[in-house]
Amino acid sequence: MTKIAQIIDLPGDRFRLEYDDTLGRKNSMRLDASTYDGALQEARTYLGINEQDLDADGNKWEMQ
């Protein structure tokens, strides 16, 4: 099963993360980063996604 996480670029150098939880509901959170690369790293850390795009439960993630 592939899960999707999307980083939304907001005005004023702000970013938001939207992702599906294990029940298929959308979650959203503000990222404390001033660049897209910083937002991507923060999102990956928060979701526990490793270099192989897998989380601790073995779920595959696609970052958009």
Secondary structure, 3 states (H helix, E strand, C coil): CEEEEEEEEECCCEEEEEEECCCCCEEEEEECCCCHHHHHHHHHHHHCCCCCCECCCCCEEEEC
